[in-house]
Amino acid sequence: MGTTRLHRIKLLLLFTLTGVCTAQNDITLSVFTVTSKSMTVQWSGHSGASSYKITATPKNSPQQPVFAQFSGNMVMGSVNSLSPNTVYTMQLEAMDNALNVLSSAETEETTAPDVPSIHQAYSKNSDSITVEFEEVSGSTSYILRAESKFGDFFFETSVPGSPGTVVGLQPYTDYILSVMSVNSGGRSQPSYPIEAKTVVIAPKLNTSSPSNDSIHVTWPLVEHAVLYTLIMIREGSSNRLVLNTTDTTVTFDNLESGISYCIKGMAWNAEGQAGDDLTVCQITRPLSPDVTHVQVTQGRSLGIAVYWMMVQGASGYFAFTSNGQNCTTDNSYCYIVPQECGQNHTVYVVAYNDAGPSSPSQPAKYITYPCPPENIWVEESTPGNCSVVWEDVPLVEYYVAFIKRDDGNEKSCNTTETTCPFFCMCGYTYLTSVFPYNQAGTSLFAHVRNYTTIPCCPQDVTVELVSTETLEVMWSPVKGAELYETTAAQPNNVLHCNDTAPVCALSDLRCNTPYSVTVTPCSELRGCNRTCTPHTHETAPCAPEILNMTQTSNSTYRVLITTPNSPNTNYTVTATGRYDKHVCKTRNDSCELTQLPCGALYEVTAVATTAVGKSLPGYSQALETGPCCPSTVNVTQVTQAMTNVTWSPSTGARSYVASLMSPRGKAKCHTLDAHCLMGCITCGTNYSVQLDAISSTGHKSQCHYRGFSSSACCPTGVKLYRRTNNSLRVYWRSSNSQAYNHTVELYGTGANYTCFAAAGSMHCDIQEGTCGDVYTVVVAPVGEYGVQVTFCLPRTYSVPCPGSNAGMVISRRRRSLK
């Protein structure tokens, strides 16, 4: 065995050089392997060398050197018989056939320590064997080697000294063990081997505490074990309980509750060797705690506080109720929240530790305070008499009802019944709540029910007519009213006005009608108070309308109106002009406006008046009086058949129609001016003069004036004759010669002549001074007051000297109007 191992080491160290030395001629020397008794060196060959000599000289030692010689074809060799743990100087010499040294090299190396010897080997654990050996001088450490008997396992481990342990082994298995010493030079040869077997494994104990006074231990079967030993020790005690068994399960009874016990288990093989040991600790279950007190707690939510006596060995406690609620703690109390009101339950407490829970404690009963009634309502049998009513609830000893008014006034009553009477005023809101009581107390809250009484009727209602068809109703706000419903009622018609303010305008009412006005306060909860007293008020009279306006005289107009109101209504008709106003009053359907000036424009309205007030003015109508007649009219004849009519300006007139009328005919003109030129005038005729003044709207005033007489007619057939006595005779024809005088005018180049003919005469003689002259002759009638007609036609005659008795008309020309 040792030789085989040495051969393996040589192969492993084949590539390990522990020292190298180079000579001057390049020969090298190195130590290949080292043991406690030998060294193997290796060198480089030298050409010409026939042999090599190696000398190992101890350093600092009186021992003799050791020699070894090798042939020239060798490059490796060993030097034996060396001393363990000794420093040697290794010298290599290359020699020729004559033993002359051709080259040399040297190095230093230490031999391994001596081989140790094993005293004993034993196993205390199933995965290790401990080896006790004799330590050797010069060794710095040791190598333990473990091999299986069949060569399928090999393992080495370094230890500082004896004893040493090889780990990582298989349980209940035979191993061959040896030890080697190690220093800086290398390791020694293995010691003489020894055989040893590992022990069996420890049983894997599984423990539990099925009750508060027992521990149950089980483990799986251990291979190669024939007996098991269990040793139990109570925590804090030195007493031991030892139990040997061939079974794989054991129960320890009559133990203390809540105490930890440590159990060590080991297995024995057939050779009587004890295997590994394994220790586990197990606590027993705690005792059942005793519940000392259950208290109902009132916080943000209803709960119970459970108190109990703490028990030994408990790491925590678990309290639970019969309705499935629970709490966990490590104290002697805990809170279970939330709880429900009106409940009657029991509570249990369990202590627990790592072993498990204890048995439940004896049940402790508890009761919670009663639930507040869900259904609460207020009944008002008659106005002002109210009662709070609620449904009965279980687990109640008595009730306390609270009634709080919205102004802060509050009252309460204690009762075992389910009703509580109280006085309730109109217009208030009452907050009612009911708290039931029992031995656990009462709820921190209760359902609150609001009850609002009907709003009060306003007492200071005023109704005022603010316009003809609008009533303004005002009152003081009343308690409890959120909305006011104001109505104005008459048969078959009701007008509504809803508002939150204590004022309302009822508009679009029927005129001259009495209305029953009622203010009804309303609230969203209770509706409206329909018992309030109505107030009667009449609207203003209806507005009369103007049916017709007729002129009865120059300055008087009759106005016909409607009478839509009661018989005792006064009507006022007003004509409003630019500068003046005229009024007439009546209780009938007409009245007369007097002293209206001409040429004026009036706006006429009618208003009705009663004791309530005035109506709106009816629709106005325009009244236009006739235009004023011009104060003066002048008719001036321009020609025999044409006149010029002029007149003074007229107030209210925009156009005029002037008319001259006679039995022999008439003349008319229509103009915007204050004058008019009229033709077709018959001479010598009396005319009546009429002027129509017309306004812009067509209103006409007929104006009559003093008559006009046209001028006499101009004579016709005017001739000029020369007489024998050197006189000239002018002759004419005239239809009205008997009525008018005539004047004759001759205008000659040498002299002018004038003569007059009395009425009835149709000629006039003029004494001529010279003959052979040319004359212009004008014959014109002379009207009243000696006014000569100026527009008769002049004629021109040439008067020859004697020898001719007829004048020759040279020309006729119209005489200038000037």
C-alpha positions in Angstrom: 0.0 0.0 0.0 2.8 2.4 0.9 4.8 1.7 -2.3 1.7 2.4 -4.4 1.1 5.6 -2.7 4.7 6.7 -3.2 4.5 6.0 -6.9 1.5 8.2 -7.1 3.3 11.0 -5.3 6.2 10.7 -7.7 3.9 11.1 -10.6 2.2 14.1 -9.1 5.5 15.7 -8.3 6.8 15.0 -11.8 6.1 18.6 -12.8 7.1 20.2 -9.4 10.6 21.7 -9.1 11.5 22.6 -5.6 14.9 24.1 -6.3 16.9 25.1 -9.4 20.6 26.1 -9.6 22.6 27.2 -12.8 26.4 26.8 -13.1 28.6 29.1 -15.0 28.7 26.6 -17.9 24.9 26.5 -18.0 24.5 23.1 -16.4 21.3 23.2 -14.2 20.3 21.2 -11.1 16.9 20.9 -9.5 15.3 18.8 -6.7 12.5 16.8 -8.0 11.1 15.0 -5.0 11.9 14.9 -1.3 11.1 12.4 1.4 12.4 12.0 5.0 15.3 9.6 3.8 16.0 10.6 0.2 16.0 13.3 -2.5 15.5 12.9 -6.2 17.3 15.5 -8.4 17.2 16.3 -12.0 19.7 18.1 -14.2 20.4 19.2 -17.7 22.9 17.1 -19.7 26.4 18.3 -20.5 28.1 17.4 -23.8 31.3 15.3 -23.3 30.2 14.1 -19.8 30.7 10.4 -19.3 29.3 10.4 -15.8 27.7 12.5 -13.1 28.4 12.7 -9.4 25.9 14.0 -6.8 27.1 14.8 -3.3 24.6 15.5 -0.4 26.3 17.4 2.4 24.4 18.0 5.7 24.4 21.7 6.6 25.1 22.6 10.1 25.3 18.9 11.0 28.3 16.7 11.8 26.9 13.8 9.7 28.9 12.6 6.7 28.1 13.5 3.2 26.3 11.0 1.0 27.5 10.2 -2.6 25.8 8.9 -5.7 27.2 8.5 -9.2 25.3 8.0 -12.5 26.3 7.3 -16.1 26.6 10.1 -18.7 23.3 9.4 -20.4 21.3 10.0 -17.1 19.6 13.3 -16.3 17.9 12.2 -13.0 18.9 10.3 -9.9 18.1 9.8 -6.2 20.3 10.1 -3.1 19.2 7.9 -0.3 20.2 7.2 3.3 19.6 10.9 4.3 18.6 12.1 7.7 14.9 13.3 8.2 14.3 17.0 8.7 17.8 18.0 7.6 19.1 20.7 5.3 21.4 19.3 2.6 23.6 21.0 0.0 23.2 19.1 -3.2 26.2 19.3 -5.6 26.2 18.0 -9.2 29.5 17.4 -11.1 29.8 16.5 -14.8 32.9 14.4 -15.4 34.7 13.0 -18.5 36.2 9.6 -18.8 39.3 10.7 -16.9 37.0 11.9 -14.1 37.8 15.4 -14.8 35.1 17.8 -13.7 33.7 19.5 -16.8 30.9 21.5 -15.0 29.2 21.6 -11.7 26.0 23.0 -10.0 24.5 22.9 -6.5 21.4 23.7 -4.6 19.9 23.4 -1.0 16.9 21.4 0.1 15.4 20.1 3.3 14.3 16.5 3.8 10.8 15.7 5.0 10.1 14.9 8.7 10.1 11.4 10.1 7.0 9.1 9.5 4.5 9.4 12.4 2.8 6.4 14.0 -0.9 6.0 14.8 -2.0 5.2 18.3 -5.8 4.7 17.6 -8.7 5.7 15.4 -12.4 5.9 16.4 -15.7 7.4 15.3 -18.1 9.5 17.4 -20.0 10.9 14.6 -21.5 9.1 11.7 -19.6 11.3 9.1 -16.1 11.5 10.7 -13.3 9.4 12.2 -10.8 10.8 14.7 -7.2 9.7 14.6 -4.7 9.9 17.5 -1.0 9.7 16.4 2.5 10.4 17.7 3.8 13.8 16.6 7.3 14.0 15.1 10.0 16.6 15.4 10.3 19.2 12.7 6.8 18.7 11.4 4.8 21.8 10.7 1.5 20.0 10.0 0.1 16.6 9.2 -1.9 15.0 6.5 -4.7 12.5 7.3 -5.6 10.1 4.5 -8.8 8.1 4.4 -9.4 5.4 1.8 -12.1 2.9 1.4 -11.3 -0.7 1.5 -12.4 -1.1 -2.1 -10.4 1.8 -3.5 -13.5 3.8 -4.6 -12.9 6.6 -2.1 -9.7 8.6 -1.4 -9.5 11.7 0.7 -6.8 13.7 2.4 -7.1 16.6 4.9 -4.5 18.7 6.7 -4.5 18.9 10.5 -2.1 20.9 12.8 -1.5 18.0 15.2 -2.9 15.0 17.1 -5.7 14.1 17.3 -7.0 14.9 13.8 -10.5 14.2 12.3 -11.4 13.3 8.8 -15.0 14.5 8.0 -17.3 14.0 5.0 -17.5 10.2 5.5 -20.4 7.9 5.1 -22.2 6.5 8.3 -21.4 2.9 9.4 -18.6 2.4 6.8 -15.1 0.9 7.1 -12.1 3.1 6.2 -8.3 2.7 6.0 -6.5 5.7 7.6 -2.9 6.8 7.6 -1.0 10.0 8.6 2.0 11.9 7.0 4.2 14.6 8.5 4.9 17.8 6.5 7.5 20.5 6.6 9.0 23.0 4.1 10.9 20.2 2.4 7.7 18.1 1.7 5.8 15.3 3.3 7.0 12.0 4.8 6.0 8.5 3.8 2.5 7.5 5.1 2.4 5.9 8.5 1.4 2.3 9.0 -2.4 2.2 8.1 -5.2 1.4 10.5 -8.8 0.5 10.0 -11.9 2.2 11.6 -15.7 2.3 11.1 -18.0 5.3 11.3 -21.0 5.0 13.7 -24.7 5.0 12.8 -26.6 8.3 12.4 -28.7 9.9 15.1 -32.5 9.4 14.9 -34.3 12.4 13.5 -36.7 13.2 16.3 -40.1 14.7 15.6 -41.8 16.1 18.7 -45.3 17.4 19.5 -47.4 18.1 22.5 -50.9 16.6 22.1 -52.0 17.9 25.5 -50.8 20.2 28.2 -49.1 17.3 30.2 -47.5 15.1 27.4 -44.9 15.1 24.7 -45.0 12.6 21.8 -41.7 11.7 20.0 -41.4 9.9 16.7 -38.5 9.2 14.4 -37.8 7.3 11.2 -36.0 3.9 11.4 -32.2 4.3 11.5 -30.3 1.9 9.3 -28.0 -0.6 11.2 -29.5 0.5 14.6 -30.6 -2.1 17.0 -31.5 0.1 20.0 -32.4 3.7 20.7 -31.8 5.8 23.8 -33.8 8.9 24.7 -32.7 11.2 27.5 -35.2 13.9 28.5 -34.3 16.9 30.7 -36.8 19.5 32.0 -35.8 23.1 31.4 -34.1 24.5 34.5 -33.6 21.1 36.1 -30.7 18.7 36.2 -32.8 15.6 36.6 -32.7 13.3 33.6 -35.2 10.7 32.4 -33.4 7.9 30.3 -35.4 5.6 28.1 -34.1 2.7 25.9 -36.4 1.4 23.3 -36.4 -0.5 20.1 -39.6 1.3 18.9 -39.6 4.5 16.8 -42.2 6.3 18.9 -42.4 7.3 22.6 -44.9 9.4 24.6 -43.8 11.1 27.8 -46.8 11.7 30.2 -47.4 13.6 33.5 -45.4 16.6 32.4 -45.9 20.2 33.5 -48.0 22.5 31.4 -46.2 25.2 29.5 -42.7 23.9 30.2 -39.9 23.2 27.7 -38.3 19.7 27.7 -35.1 18.9 25.8 -34.8 15.3 24.4 -31.6 13.8 23.2 -31.8 10.7 21.0 -29.1 8.3 19.8 -28.9 4.9 18.1 -26.8 1.9 18.9 -25.3 -0.5 16.3 -24.9 -4.2 16.8 -21.3 -3.7 18.0 -22.7 -1.8 20.9 -21.4 1.6 19.7 -23.5 4.6 20.2 -24.1 6.7 17.1 -24.7 10.4 16.7 -26.9 12.1 19.2 -29.6 14.8 18.3 -31.2 17.0 20.8 -34.6 18.7 20.3 -36.6 20.8 22.7 -40.4 20.7 23.0 -42.7 22.8 25.1 -45.9 21.4 26.4 -49.2 23.1 25.7 -50.4 25.7 28.3 -53.3 25.3 30.7 -56.7 26.8 29.9 -56.9 30.4 31.2 -59.7 31.5 33.5 -61.8 34.5 32.3 -62.1 37.0 35.1 -64.2 39.8 33.5 -66.0 40.8 30.3 -66.7 44.6 29.9 -68.7 46.3 27.1 -66.6 49.2 25.8 -67.9 52.3 24.1 -65.6 54.1 21.8 -65.8 55.0 18.2 -67.4 51.6 17.8 -69.0 49.1 20.2 -66.7 46.4 21.6 -65.9 44.2 24.6 -62.8 44.0 26.8 -62.0 40.4 27.9 -59.8 39.8 31.0 -58.2 36.5 32.1 -55.5 35.0 34.3 -52.2 34.4 32.5 -50.9 30.8 32.4 -47.4 29.4 32.4 -45.7 28.9 29.1 -48.2 30.7 27.0 -46.7 32.9 24.2 -50.1 34.4 23.3 -53.8 34.2 23.8 -56.8 33.9 21.5 -60.2 35.1 22.6 -63.3 34.4 20.5 -67.0 34.9 20.8 -70.0 32.6 20.1 -70.8 34.8 17.0 -67.4 34.2 15.4 -65.4 37.3 16.5 -62.0 37.1 18.0 -58.8 38.9 19.1 -55.2 37.9 19.7 -52.7 39.2 22.2 -49.8 38.4 24.5 -51.3 40.3 27.4 -53.9 39.3 29.9 -56.7 41.1 28.1 -57.8 42.1 24.6 -60.6 44.0 22.8 -63.0 42.5 20.4 -64.5 45.1 18.1 -66.8 45.8 16.6 -69.7 44.3 18.5 -73.3 44.7 17.5 -75.9 46.3 19.7 -78.6 44.2 21.3 -76.6 40.9 21.4 -76.3 38.2 24.1 -73.2 36.0 23.5 -70.5 34.1 25.3 -66.7 34.5 25.0 -63.9 31.9 25.3 -60.1 32.3 25.8 -57.4 29.9 24.5 -53.7 30.1 25.5 -51.2 28.9 22.9 -47.5 28.5 22.4 -45.3 26.7 19.9 -46.8 23.4 20.9 -50.3 24.5 20.0 -53.4 25.9 21.8 -54.8 25.0 25.1 -58.4 23.9 25.6 -60.9 26.7 25.6 -61.7 28.4 28.9 -65.1 28.1 30.5 -67.6 30.3 28.6 -68.2 33.8 30.0 -71.5 35.5 29.1 -71.9 39.1 28.1 -74.7 41.4 26.8 -74.3 44.5 24.7 -76.4 47.7 25.1 -79.7 47.7 23.1 -79.9 49.0 19.6 -81.6 52.3 19.1 -85.0 52.1 17.5 -84.9 52.1 13.7 -88.4 53.5 13.1 -89.1 56.8 14.9 -91.8 59.2 13.9 -93.9 62.1 15.2 -97.7 62.0 15.2 -99.6 65.3 15.5 -103.1 64.4 16.5 -104.3 68.0 16.7 -102.4 71.2 15.9 -99.9 71.7 18.7 -100.3 68.2 20.2 -97.5 65.9 19.1 -96.0 62.6 20.2 -92.8 60.8 19.5 -93.5 57.2 18.6 -91.0 54.3 18.1 -90.9 50.6 17.7 -90.0 48.4 20.6 -86.5 46.8 20.6 -85.3 43.8 22.6 -83.0 43.8 25.7 -84.4 47.2 26.9 -85.1 48.2 30.5 -86.3 51.7 29.7 -86.2 54.5 27.1 -85.1 58.2 27.2 -86.6 60.3 24.4 -85.1 63.7 23.5 -87.0 66.4 21.7 -85.0 69.5 20.6 -86.5 72.5 18.9 -84.5 74.3 16.2 -84.3 77.4 18.4 -82.4 75.4 21.1 -85.3 74.6 23.4 -85.0 70.9 24.5 -87.0 68.5 26.6 -86.8 64.8 27.4 -88.8 62.1 29.0 -88.1 58.7 30.6 -90.5 55.9 29.9 -90.9 52.2 29.5 -93.5 52.7 26.8 -92.9 53.4 23.1 -94.4 56.9 23.0 -93.7 60.4 24.5 -96.1 63.4 24.1 -94.9 67.0 23.7 -96.3 70.4 22.7 -95.3 71.5 19.1 -95.8 75.0 17.8 -96.3 75.9 14.2 -93.3 76.8 12.1 -90.7 74.9 14.1 -88.5 71.9 13.3 -88.2 69.3 16.1 -85.3 66.9 16.2 -86.3 63.7 18.0 -84.1 60.8 19.2 -84.7 57.8 21.4 -82.0 56.1 23.6 -82.8 52.6 25.0 -81.0 51.5 28.2 -80.0 48.2 29.8 -77.4 47.0 32.3 -74.7 47.5 29.6 -75.6 51.1 29.1 -76.9 52.8 26.0 -75.7 53.5 22.5 -73.5 56.5 21.9 -75.7 57.4 19.0 -79.3 57.2 18.1 -81.3 57.8 14.9 -82.5 61.4 14.7 -85.8 62.1 13.0 -86.9 65.6 12.0 -90.4 66.7 12.3 -91.5 70.1 11.0 -94.8 71.6 11.9 -96.8 73.5 9.4 -95.6 77.1 8.8 -97.5 79.9 10.6 -99.8 82.3 8.7 -98.5 85.8 8.3 -100.5 88.3 10.3 -99.5 91.7 8.8 -100.4 91.2 5.1 -100.7 94.5 3.1 -102.1 94.7 -0.4 -101.3 97.8 -2.4 -102.1 98.7 -6.0 -98.8 99.7 -7.6 -100.1 99.9 -11.1 -103.4 99.6 -12.8 -103.2 95.8 -13.1 -100.6 94.9 -10.5 -101.1 94.3 -6.8 -98.0 94.3 -4.5 -98.5 92.1 -1.5 -96.1 92.4 1.5 -95.8 90.7 4.8 -93.3 89.8 7.6 -91.5 86.5 7.3 -93.0 83.7 9.3 -91.3 80.8 11.1 -91.0 77.6 9.1 -91.8 79.0 5.7 -89.4 78.2 2.9 -91.7 79.4 0.2 -94.8 81.7 0.0 -97.6 81.0 -2.4 -99.6 84.2 -3.1 -102.8 83.9 -5.0 -105.2 86.4 -6.5 -108.5 84.7 -7.0 -111.8 85.6 -8.7 -114.5 83.3 -10.0 -113.1 80.9 -12.6 -109.6 82.4 -12.5 -106.7 82.2 -10.0 -103.3 83.8 -10.5 -100.3 82.4 -8.6 -97.1 84.0 -7.4 -94.5 81.8 -5.7 -91.4 83.3 -4.1 -89.1 82.8 -1.1 -89.2 86.6 -0.3 -92.0 88.1 1.8 -93.2 90.2 -1.1 -94.9 89.4 -4.3 -96.3 91.3 -7.3 -99.4 90.0 -8.8 -99.5 91.4 -12.3 -101.5 91.0 -15.4 -104.7 91.2 -13.4 -108.1 92.0 -14.9 -108.9 95.7 -14.5 -111.8 97.0 -12.5 -112.1 93.6 -10.7 -112.1 92.7 -7.0 -109.6 89.9 -6.1 -109.3 87.7 -3.1 -105.6 87.8 -2.2 -104.2 85.0 0.0 -100.6 84.5 1.3 -100.0 80.8 1.9 -96.7 79.8 3.6 -95.2 76.5 2.5 -92.3 74.3 3.6 -90.8 71.4 1.7 -91.4 68.9 4.5 -95.0 69.8 5.5 -96.4 71.5 2.5 -98.6 74.6 2.7 -100.8 76.1 5.3 -104.2 76.5 3.6 -105.9 78.0 6.6 -104.7 81.6 6.2 -107.2 84.5 5.9 -107.7 86.1 2.4 -107.7 89.8 1.8 -109.9 91.5 -0.9 -108.6 94.3 -3.1 -109.9 95.8 -6.3 -107.8 96.6 -9.4 -107.8 100.0 -11.1 -110.5 100.8 -13.7 -110.2 99.7 -17.3 -108.9 102.2 -19.8 -111.7 103.7 -22.0 -111.2 103.9 -25.7 -112.1 106.8 -28.0 -114.7 105.6 -30.6 -115.2 108.8 -32.6 -114.5 112.6 -32.6 -116.9 114.9 -34.4 -116.7 118.7 -34.9 -119.9 120.4 -33.8 -118.8 124.0 -34.3 -115.8 126.0 -35.2 -114.1 125.4 -31.8 -116.1 122.5 -30.4 -115.6 118.7 -30.8 -117.7 115.9 -29.4 -115.7 112.8 -28.2 -117.4 109.4 -28.0 -115.8 106.9 -25.7 -116.3 103.3 -24.3 -117.5 102.8 -20.7 -116.0 99.4 -19.6 -116.3 100.1 -15.9 -118.9 100.3 -13.2 -121.5 103.2 -13.5 -119.9 105.3 -10.8 -116.7 105.7 -12.8 -115.6 109.2 -13.8 -114.0 109.6 -17.3 -111.7 112.4 -18.2 -110.9 113.3 -21.8 -107.8 115.4 -22.4 -106.7 117.1 -25.6 -103.1 118.0 -25.3 -101.6 120.4 -27.8 -98.2 121.9 -28.2 -99.0 125.0 -26.2 -102.3 124.2 -24.4 -104.5 121.5 -23.0 -108.3 121.1 -23.0 -110.2 118.8 -20.7 -113.7 117.5 -20.4 -115.2 115.1 -17.9 -118.2 112.8 -17.9 -119.8 109.7 -16.4 -121.4 108.9 -19.7 -120.0 107.8 -23.0 -119.3 111.3 -24.5 -118.1 114.8 -23.7 -117.4 118.0 -25.6 -114.0 119.7 -26.0 -114.6 123.4 -26.4 -112.7 126.5 -27.4 -110.2 124.6 -29.5 -108.3 127.0 -31.7 -108.0 126.5 -35.5 -105.0 125.0 -37.1 -104.0 123.1 -34.0 -103.0 119.4 -33.5 -104.1 117.6 -30.3 -103.5 114.2 -28.8 -106.7 113.1 -27.2 -106.8 110.4 -24.5 -109.4 109.2 -22.1 -108.8 108.0 -18.5 -111.2 106.4 -16.0 -111.1 107.1 -12.3 -112.6 105.3 -9.4 -112.0 105.3 -5.6 -109.3 102.7 -6.2 -107.3 104.9 -8.6 -106.8 105.8 -12.2 -106.8 103.6 -15.2 -104.1 103.6 -17.8 -104.8 106.1 -20.5 -106.7 104.6 -23.4 -105.1 104.6 -26.8 -104.7 108.2 -27.9 -106.1 109.6 -31.1 -105.0 112.7 -33.0 -107.4 115.6 -33.3 -106.6 118.1 -35.9 -108.7 121.3 -35.9 -109.4 122.9 -39.3 -106.7 125.3 -40.6 -107.3 129.0 -39.9 -108.8 131.2 -42.7 -106.4 133.8 -44.0 -107.2 137.2 -42.5 -107.0 139.0 -45.8 -107.6 138.1 -49.4 -106.9 140.5 -52.3 -108.1 139.9 -55.9 -106.3 142.0 -58.5 -107.2 141.9 -62.2 -104.1 141.5 -64.3 -105.7 141.3 -67.8 -109.2 141.4 -69.0 -109.4 137.6 -68.5 -106.8 137.0 -65.7 -106.7 138.0 -62.1 -104.0 137.6 -59.3 -105.4 136.4 -56.0 -103.2 136.9 -52.9 -103.9 136.2 -49.2 -102.2 136.4 -45.8 -100.5 133.2 -44.3 -102.9 130.7 -42.5 -102.1 128.7 -39.4 -102.4 124.9 -40.0 -102.8 125.2 -43.7 -100.4 123.6 -46.1 -102.2 124.1 -49.4 -105.0 126.3 -50.6 -107.8 126.2 -53.2 -108.9 129.7 -54.4 -112.3 129.9 -56.2 -114.0 132.8 -58.1 -117.6 131.9 -58.9 -120.3 133.7 -60.9 -123.4 132.6 -62.8 -121.4 133.2 -65.9 -118.7 130.7 -64.8 -116.0 130.1 -62.3 -112.2 130.1 -61.9 -110.2 127.9 -59.5 -106.6 127.2 -58.6 -104.8 124.8 -56.1 -101.5 126.0 -54.7 -99.1 125.7 -51.8 -98.3 129.4 -52.0 -100.2 132.4 -50.6 -101.0 133.7 -54.1 -102.6 132.3 -57.2 -102.9 133.6 -60.8 -106.4 132.7 -62.3 -107.6 133.0 -65.9 -110.9 132.6 -67.6 -112.3 135.7 -66.0 -115.3 137.3 -67.7 -115.0 141.1 -67.9 -117.7 143.1 -66.3 -118.8 140.2 -64.0 -119.4 140.0 -60.2 -117.7 137.0 -58.6 -118.0 135.5 -55.1 -114.6 134.8 -53.5 -113.9 131.5 -51.6 -110.7 130.1 -50.2 -110.3 126.6 -48.9 -107.4 126.2 -46.4 -106.2 122.5 -46.4 -103.9 120.9 -43.7 -101.2 118.3 -44.4 -103.7 115.6 -43.4 -106.4 116.9 -45.7 -108.4 118.7 -43.1 -110.2 121.6 -44.9 -111.6 124.9 -43.8 -113.8 126.8 -46.2 -113.3 130.6 -46.0 -115.7 133.1 -47.7 -114.7 136.7 -48.5 -116.2 139.9 -50.0 -117.1 139.5 -53.7 -115.0 140.6 -56.6 -116.2 142.5 -59.8 -114.1 142.1 -62.9 -113.3 145.3 -64.9 -115.4 146.5 -67.7 -114.9 145.0 -71.1 -112.5 146.8 -73.5 -114.3 148.2 -76.5 -114.0 146.5 -79.9 -114.0 147.8 -83.4 -112.0 150.9 -82.6 -111.5 153.1 -85.7 -110.0 156.5 -86.3 -111.6 158.9 -88.9 -110.5 162.2 -90.2 -113.3 164.7 -90.5 -113.7 167.7 -92.8 -113.3 170.1 -90.0 -109.8 168.8 -89.4 -110.9 166.9 -86.5 -110.4 163.2 -85.7 -113.2 160.9 -84.5 -112.5 157.7 -82.6 -115.3 155.2 -82.9 -115.8 151.8 -81.0 -118.3 149.2 -80.1 -119.0 148.2 -76.5 -121.5 145.8 -74.9 -121.6 147.8 -71.7 -121.2 151.4 -73.1 -124.3 152.4 -71.2 -122.7 151.6 -67.9 -119.2 153.0 -68.2 -117.5 156.2 -69.3 -114.7 155.8 -71.7 -111.4 157.6 -72.1 -109.6 157.9 -75.4 -105.9 158.5 -75.7 -104.0 159.4 -78.9 -100.3 159.4 -79.0 -98.8 161.0 -82.1 -95.3 161.9 -83.1 -96.2 165.5 -83.0 -98.8 165.7 -80.2 -100.8 163.6 -77.7 -104.6 163.9 -77.3 -107.1 162.8 -74.7 -110.9 162.8 -74.7 -113.7 161.5 -72.6 -116.9 159.9 -73.7 -119.8 159.7 -71.4 -121.7 156.5 -70.7 -123.8 155.5 -73.6 -121.5 157.2 -76.1 -119.4 155.1 -78.5 -117.2 157.8 -80.1 -115.1 160.7 -79.2 -113.9 163.7 -81.4 -110.5 165.2 -81.1 -109.3 168.5 -82.9 -106.2 167.7 -84.8 -103.5 170.3 -85.2 -101.6 168.8 -88.0 -102.3 166.2 -90.7 -100.3 163.3 -92.0 -99.3 162.1 -88.5 -99.3 158.5 -87.1 -101.3 157.9 -83.9 -101.5 155.2 -81.3 -105.1 155.0 -80.1 -106.2 153.4 -76.7 -109.9 153.3 -75.8 -110.6 152.1 -72.3 -113.7 152.1 -70.0 -113.5 154.0 -66.8 -114.7 152.0 -63.8 -116.1 152.8 -60.5 -114.2 155.5 -58.6 -112.7 156.7 -61.9 -110.3 153.8 -62.2 -109.3 153.4 -65.9 -108.9 149.9 -67.3 -105.3 149.7 -68.2 -105.1 146.6 -70.2 -107.2 147.6 -73.4 -105.3 146.9 -76.7 -103.7 150.0 -78.3 -104.0 150.5 -82.1 -101.8 152.6 -84.5 -103.2 154.7 -87.3 -101.7 156.8 -90.0 -103.9 159.9 -90.7 -103.4 161.3 -94.2 -104.0 164.9 -95.1 -107.2 166.1 -96.6 -108.4 164.2 -99.5 -109.0 160.9 -97.7 -111.8 160.4 -95.2 -110.8 157.1 -93.8 -108.0 156.4 -91.4 -105.8 153.5 -92.2 -104.8 151.2 -89.4 -101.1 150.8 -89.7 -100.7 148.3 -86.8 -102.1 147.0 -83.6 -100.1 146.3 -80.5 -100.8 145.2 -77.0 -100.5 147.9 -74.6 -98.0 147.5 -71.9 -99.4 146.5 -68.5 -97.2 149.0 -66.9 
